[in-house]
C-alpha cells in the first residue's frame, strides 16, 4: 500500500553485514591455521561477534520502528 522508503538501504546494510561476517570468519580461520598469528584469530573472533551483535541490534531496532 505505502512505498517503503528505506527498503534498498536495509538490503545494502544486510549485504555489508554478511560480507563483514565472512571476512571476520576468514581472519579467525587463518589465525588458527597459522599458529604464530593467534592474535589474528582473536581479532577475527572479536570482530565476528561484534558484527553479529550489531546486526541483531539494528534488525531489532528496525522491527520496533516499523511496529
C-alpha positions in Angstrom: 0.0 0.0 0.0 2.7 2.5 1.0 6.1 2.5 -0.5 9.0 1.6 1.8 11.5 4.5 1.5 14.4 2.6 3.1 14.0 -0.9 1.5 17.2 -0.5 -0.5 19.1 0.7 2.5 18.1 -2.3 4.6 19.2 -4.7 1.8 22.5 -3.0 1.4 23.1 -2.9 5.1 22.4 -6.6 5.3 24.8 -7.2 2.5 27.6 -5.3 4.3 27.0 -7.2 7.5 27.2 -10.6 5.7 30.4 -9.5 3.9 31.9 -8.5 7.3 30.9 -11.7 8.9 32.6 -13.7 6.1 35.8 -11.5 6.4 35.9 -12.0 10.2 35.4 -15.7 9.9 38.2 -16.0 7.3 40.5 -14.0 9.6 39.7 -16.3 12.5 40.4 -19.4 10.5 43.7 -18.1 9.1 44.7 -17.1 12.6 44.1 -20.5 14.0 45.8 -22.2 10.9 49.0 -20.2 11.3 49.9 -20.7 15.0 52.2 -17.7 15.0 49.2 -15.4 14.1 47.0 -16.4 17.0 46.3 -12.7 17.7 44.7 -12.6 14.2 42.3 -15.3 15.2 41.4 -13.5 18.4 40.8 -10.2 16.5 38.7 -12.1 13.9 36.5 -13.7 16.6 36.0 -10.4 18.4 35.1 -8.6 15.2 32.8 -11.5 14.1 30.9 -11.4 17.4 30.7 -7.6 17.3 29.3 -7.7 13.8 26.7 -10.3 14.8 25.6 -8.2 17.8 25.5 -5.0 15.7 23.3 -6.8 13.1 20.8 -8.1 15.7 20.6 -4.6 17.3 20.0 -2.9 14.0 17.4 -5.5 13.0 15.5 -5.3 16.3 15.5 -1.5 16.2 14.1 -1.6 12.6 11.4 -4.0 13.7 10.4 -1.8 16.7 10.4 1.3 14.5 8.0 -0.3 11.9 5.6 -1.6 14.6 
